[in-house]
Amino acid sequence: MINDATLFAFTGYDADQTTGVASFSYAISFADGTRETFTETLKFVGTTPQQWAAIPPALLNPMLECIHLALGVSYWKLHCPPNIQMHRACLTPGQAAYWKTVYTKGLGEFFYKNTLDFRDRIHFPTVAACVAGTETFSRVARVLVPFGGGKDSLVSVELLRNSGFDIALFALAPAPLQQELAAIAGVPLIIVERTLDEKLLAAAHEGRGYNGHIPISTIYTWVSVLVAALHDFRWIAFSNEASASEGNREYLGEEINHQWSKSAEAETLVRDYLRAYLTNDILPFSLLRPCNELAITQRFASLTKYHSAFSSCNRNFAIATEKRLAGEKRWCGVCPKCAFVFSALAAFTTKEQVLTIFGKNLFADETLLPTFRDLLGIGEAKPFECVGTAKETAVAFHRAAKSGTYNEDVAMQMFTKEVLPKLGDIDALEQDVLQTGDVSTLPEEFRSIFG
């Protein structure tokens, strides 16, 4: 039935300002005349009718429209219908071009893994008479920090707080560890509950449709824009690093990047879209864009109050309950993300500290050798995960090797034999990946944070 889908329709959205619940509806039509409908809801916890009413309708509707389009990627990818219909939204050519890019580049890994040809596949309809402009909507100089519970967003929290900014955290369908870490940080946490349509989950579980990675950071971005509008924030400070802009491999002539929705390109496109079609008064950006992943880990190493509670392993956030980590476990210890973060922390903390965090020595796990080779750039390809570059991983291994405490571990022996002799000037490489880069991508108010 996957190949029989003919039409994907964005059928409508609505926000109940009394309950704070927004609903977003979709439909897929098939060649045999059948039709399947879906509705996803977001509950903006703790909002009041007054907060909703304070947003001009000419701004609130486009914000809801953007969330509608962003959430729709999960439903469109079930069958990838060749035609798209908009029952309510009115898109200019510029807006349609943005969403085409989101659905194409944001689903790059999905297309690759499902061997689908994305070329000339996605066409958002435009309306010649459609006019889109911006609204003035002055916000207080406060910072909303999208919060995943990993080391990156925790580094952002401490940088912003130490610089005197008024901040709050935002989490979309938070896992318990995110709420625990927010409490440790002592920063208010704004929550939006997300309820996916059960039919989507059932289709994925039963294999009745395509499945795969989606541009989750794009969804997070557009939801956070509405949160900023409701709760009076001027800035939205993401924690996406410079390394996120590096892709994983090429497919059908295009670079496929697992982290595309965290990339500098995606960030620029969102900012341009906001300025052109919504408002200049809410500004999302990435505070950590001048830094590589390893440099962020170096900063995190000193934030010991978070070490026992944080996690960057995506198994904590799996939609399917059976795939989530059980009990107090925070790291699966087998995925590329765990392998990279272990390497990065080993570069800046003691072996005892790293083993306490992970509960095991990943450098000693022979089954992880192919993963470490991929991370170091001598394997098949960069893993489809949110990990640093091969250069960063090599520097991490080299710094860990200098401690002498990992000499007997199989991963370190592999590095010493196969990678280290080819690194060249390791000191120059280390300086390159650990330095703070161009801060001009940050709003002027934040550039002094890095000195």
C-alpha positions in Angstrom: 0.0 0.0 0.0 3.0 2.3 0.4 3.3 2.9 -3.3 -0.4 3.4 -3.8 -0.6 6.8 -2.0 -1.6 9.6 -4.3 -2.1 12.7 -2.1 -1.0 14.1 1.2 -3.2 16.9 2.6 -2.6 19.3 5.4 -6.3 19.4 6.4 -6.3 21.9 9.3 -5.1 23.2 12.6 -6.7 24.7 15.7 -5.7 26.1 19.1 -8.0 25.9 22.1 -6.9 29.0 24.1 -8.7 27.8 27.2 -7.0 24.4 27.5 -3.7 25.4 25.7 -4.1 22.4 23.3 -3.3 22.8 19.6 -4.3 20.2 17.1 -2.9 19.5 13.7 -4.6 17.3 11.1 -3.5 15.4 8.0 -4.9 13.0 5.5 -3.4 10.5 3.0 -5.4 9.4 -0.1 -4.8 6.1 -1.9 -5.4 5.0 -5.5 -8.2 2.7 -4.5 -10.2 5.6 -3.1 -9.5 5.0 0.6 -8.3 7.8 2.9 -6.5 7.7 6.2 -6.6 10.6 8.6 -4.3 11.7 11.4 -4.4 14.2 14.2 -1.5 15.2 16.4 -1.8 17.5 19.5 0.5 19.7 21.5 -0.5 20.9 24.9 1.2 24.2 25.9 1.3 23.4 29.6 0.3 26.3 32.0 -0.7 28.8 29.4 -3.6 31.1 29.9 -6.2 32.5 27.5 -4.7 35.9 28.1 -1.3 34.7 26.8 -2.8 33.3 23.6 -5.0 36.4 23.1 -1.9 38.7 23.4 -0.5 37.3 20.1 -2.0 39.1 17.1 -4.0 36.7 14.9 -1.9 37.8 11.9 1.1 36.3 13.8 -0.5 33.4 15.7 -1.9 31.8 12.5 1.4 31.7 10.6 3.1 30.3 13.8 0.6 27.5 14.0 0.9 27.0 10.2 4.7 26.5 10.6 4.2 24.0 13.3 1.5 22.2 11.2 4.0 22.0 8.3 6.9 20.9 10.5 4.9 18.1 12.3 3.6 16.9 8.9 6.9 15.4 8.0 6.3 12.4 10.3 3.0 11.7 8.5 4.1 12.4 4.9 7.0 10.1 5.1 4.7 7.1 5.9 3.9 6.8 2.1 5.7 9.8 0.5 2.7 10.7 -1.8 3.7 12.6 -4.9 1.1 15.3 -4.5 0.6 17.8 -1.6 -2.5 19.7 -0.9 -3.0 22.7 1.5 -6.5 23.1 2.7 -5.8 26.2 4.8 -2.3 27.5 4.4 -1.4 30.0 1.7 2.3 29.7 0.7 4.3 32.2 -1.4 7.0 30.7 -3.7 9.6 31.6 -1.1 7.8 29.8 1.7 7.2 26.8 -0.5 10.9 26.6 -1.3 11.8 26.6 2.4 9.5 23.7 3.2 10.6 21.8 0.1 14.2 22.1 1.5 13.1 21.0 5.0 11.4 17.9 3.6 14.2 17.1 1.2 17.4 17.8 3.2 15.7 17.1 6.6 14.7 13.6 5.3 18.0 12.9 3.6 18.9 10.0 5.8 15.4 8.7 5.5 15.6 8.7 1.7 19.0 7.1 1.8 18.1 4.3 4.1 14.9 3.5 2.3 16.6 3.8 -1.2 14.1 6.4 -2.3 14.8 9.0 -5.0 14.0 12.4 -3.5 14.8 14.4 -6.7 11.7 16.3 -7.9 9.6 14.4 -5.4 8.3 17.2 -3.1 6.2 20.1 -4.3 4.4 22.4 -2.0 1.6 24.3 -3.8 1.8 28.0 -4.0 -0.9 30.6 -4.5 -0.2 33.5 -6.8 -2.3 35.9 -4.8 -0.8 34.9 -1.5 0.8 37.8 0.5 2.9 37.2 3.6 4.4 40.0 5.7 5.8 40.5 9.2 4.2 41.7 12.4 5.7 43.8 15.2 5.6 41.9 18.4 8.1 43.3 20.9 9.4 40.8 23.4 11.3 41.1 26.7 15.1 40.6 26.6 14.9 37.1 28.0 16.4 33.9 26.6 14.5 30.6 26.0 16.9 27.6 26.0 15.6 24.4 24.2 16.7 21.7 26.6 17.6 18.2 25.7 19.3 17.1 28.9 22.6 16.5 27.2 26.0 18.2 27.8 25.5 20.9 25.1 22.3 22.5 26.5 23.8 22.3 30.0 26.9 24.2 28.8 24.5 26.9 27.3 22.7 27.2 30.5 25.8 27.9 32.5 27.3 30.3 29.9 24.1 32.3 29.8 23.5 32.3 33.5 27.1 33.3 34.2 26.7 36.2 31.8 23.7 37.5 33.6 20.9 36.6 31.1 17.4 35.9 32.3 16.7 32.4 31.1 14.2 29.6 31.1 14.3 26.1 29.7 11.9 24.6 27.1 11.3 20.9 26.5 9.0 19.2 24.1 7.6 15.9 25.5 10.4 15.8 28.1 11.8 12.6 29.5 12.3 12.3 33.3 16.0 13.0 33.0 15.3 16.4 31.4 13.1 17.4 34.3 15.6 16.1 36.8 18.4 18.1 35.2 16.3 21.3 35.1 15.8 20.9 38.8 19.6 20.5 39.3 20.2 23.6 37.2 17.6 25.5 39.2 16.1 27.0 36.1 12.4 27.2 35.3 11.2 24.5 32.7 8.4 25.3 30.2 6.8 22.1 28.9 4.9 21.3 25.8 3.3 17.8 25.8 3.2 16.1 22.4 0.8 13.3 21.5 1.4 11.6 18.1 -1.5 10.0 16.4 -1.8 6.3 17.5 -2.3 5.3 13.9 1.1 6.7 13.0 2.7 4.7 15.8 0.8 1.5 14.8 1.8 1.9 11.1 5.5 2.2 12.0 5.3 -0.8 14.4 3.5 -3.0 11.9 5.6 -2.0 8.9 2.7 -0.4 7.1 4.7 2.5 5.7 8.2 3.9 5.5 10.1 4.6 8.7 13.2 6.6 9.5 14.9 9.7 10.8 13.1 13.0 10.7 14.4 16.6 11.1 13.4 16.8 14.8 15.3 20.0 15.5 13.1 21.8 12.9 10.0 20.7 14.8 11.6 21.8 18.0 12.4 25.2 16.4 8.9 26.1 15.2 7.3 25.0 18.5 9.8 27.0 20.4 8.9 30.1 18.4 5.3 29.9 19.6 6.5 29.2 23.2 8.6 32.4 23.0 5.6 34.3 21.8 3.4 32.9 24.6 5.9 33.4 27.4 7.5 36.7 26.3 11.1 35.8 25.1 13.1 37.8 22.7 15.7 35.1 22.0 15.7 31.3 21.5 19.2 29.9 22.2 19.8 26.5 20.8 23.0 24.5 21.5 23.9 23.3 18.1 27.6 23.1 17.4 29.8 23.8 14.3 30.3 20.1 13.8 26.6 19.6 13.1 27.1 21.1 9.6 29.3 18.2 8.5 27.5 15.5 6.5 27.7 11.8 6.6 27.9 10.6 2.9 26.7 11.5 -0.6 23.5 10.1 -2.1 22.1 10.9 -5.6 24.4 13.9 -5.9 23.5 15.5 -2.5 25.3 15.5 0.8 23.2 13.5 3.4 23.6 15.0 6.9 21.9 13.2 9.9 22.2 16.6 11.7 20.9 18.8 8.9 18.1 20.4 11.0 20.9 21.4 13.5 23.2 22.7 10.8 24.2 26.3 10.1 22.2 26.1 6.9 19.0 25.1 8.6 19.5 27.8 11.2 20.0 30.5 8.6 16.9 29.4 6.7 14.7 29.5 9.7 15.9 33.0 10.7 15.4 34.3 7.2 11.9 32.8 7.1 10.9 34.4 10.4 12.2 37.8 9.2 10.4 37.6 5.9 7.1 36.1 6.9 6.4 36.3 10.6 8.3 38.8 12.8 11.7 40.3 13.5 11.1 40.3 17.3 11.7 36.7 18.0 15.2 35.4 17.1 16.3 31.8 17.2 20.1 31.1 17.0 22.6 28.6 18.3 24.8 29.9 21.1 27.4 27.2 20.6 27.7 27.5 16.8 31.3 28.9 17.1 32.4 25.7 18.9 33.1 22.2 17.9 31.6 19.3 19.8 34.9 18.5 21.5 35.3 22.1 22.7 31.9 22.0 24.2 32.8 18.7 26.0 35.9 20.5 27.4 33.7 23.1 29.0 31.2 20.5 30.3 33.9 18.5 32.0 34.1 21.0 34.8 30.3 21.0 35.4 30.5 18.0 37.7 27.1 18.6 39.4 25.5 17.3 36.2 27.7 14.3 35.5 25.6 11.7 37.4 22.3 12.8 35.8 22.9 13.9 32.2 22.8 11.8 29.1 23.3 12.3 25.4 22.1 8.8 24.5 19.0 9.0 22.3 17.6 5.8 23.7 16.3 8.0 26.5 14.0 9.7 24.1 12.8 6.8 21.9 9.1 7.1 21.0 8.6 3.3 21.3 8.6 2.5 25.0 10.3 -0.9 24.5 13.3 0.9 23.0 13.9 3.3 25.9 16.5 2.6 28.6 15.1 1.0 31.7 15.4 2.0 35.3 18.3 4.3 36.3 20.3 3.4 33.2 21.2 6.5 31.1 23.5 5.2 28.5 23.0 2.2 26.2 26.8 1.8 25.8 26.5 0.4 22.2 25.5 3.3 19.9 27.8 5.7 18.1 26.6 8.6 20.3 27.7 6.8 23.5 31.0 5.9 21.9 31.7 9.4 20.8 30.7 11.0 24.1 32.8 8.5 26.0 35.8 9.4 23.9 35.2 13.1 24.3 34.9 12.9 28.1 37.9 10.6 28.3 39.9 13.5 26.9 39.1 15.9 29.7 38.3 13.7 32.8 39.8 10.8 34.6 39.1 7.2 33.6 37.4 6.7 37.0 35.0 9.6 36.3 34.2 8.4 32.8 33.5 4.8 33.9 31.3 6.1 36.7 29.2 8.0 34.2 28.9 5.2 31.7 29.1 2.2 34.0 31.5 0.4 31.7 34.7 1.0 29.7 33.7 1.5 26.1 37.3 1.5 24.9 37.6 -2.1 26.1 34.5 -3.3 24.2 35.8 -5.1 21.1 32.3 -5.1 19.5 32.6 -1.3 19.3 35.8 -1.3 17.2 33.9 -0.8 13.9 32.0 2.1 15.5 35.2 3.7 16.7 36.8 3.3 13.3 33.8 5.0 11.7 34.1 7.9 14.2 37.8 8.2 13.5 37.2 8.4 9.7 38.9 5.1 8.8 35.8 2.9 8.7 32.8 2.8 6.3 31.4 6.3 6.9 30.6 8.8 9.7 27.8 7.3 11.7 24.2 8.5 11.3 24.2 10.1 14.8 24.8 13.4 16.4 28.5 13.0 16.8 31.6 15.1 16.2 34.0 15.0 13.3 36.8 12.5 12.7 39.3 15.1 13.6 37.6 15.8 17.0 37.5 12.1 17.7 41.2 11.7 16.9 42.1 14.6 19.2 39.9 13.1 22.0 41.7 9.7 21.6 45.1 11.3 21.6 44.4 13.3 24.8 43.0 10.2 26.5 46.0 8.2 25.4 48.4 10.7 27.1 46.9 9.7 30.5 48.3 6.2 30.0 45.2 4.7 31.7 43.7 3.2 28.5 46.8 1.6 27.0 45.5 -2.0 27.4 42.1 -1.2 25.8 41.4 -2.6 22.4 40.1 0.8 21.0 43.1 2.7 22.2 45.5 0.0 20.7 43.6 0.3 17.4 44.0 4.1 17.5 47.7 4.0 18.3 48.4 1.5 15.5 46.1 2.7 12.7 45.4 6.4 13.3 48.0 8.1 15.3 50.9 7.6 12.8 48.9 9.4 10.1 47.7 12.4 12.1 50.7 14.7 11.4 50.9 17.8 13.6 48.6 16.7 16.4 49.1 19.9 18.4 47.9 22.1 15.4 45.0 19.7 15.0 44.1 20.0 18.6 44.3 23.8 18.5 42.0 23.8 15.5 39.2 21.8 17.0 39.3 23.3 20.4 39.4 27.0 19.5 36.3 29.2 19.5 35.4 30.1 15.9 33.5 33.0 14.3 31.1 34.6 16.7 29.5 36.8 14.1 26.7 34.2 13.7 25.5 35.2 17.2 23.3 38.2 18.0 25.6 41.0 19.1 24.4 40.8 22.7 25.9 37.3 23.1 29.3 37.6 21.4 31.2 38.6 24.5 30.2 35.3 26.2 33.2 33.7 24.5 35.6 36.5 25.4 
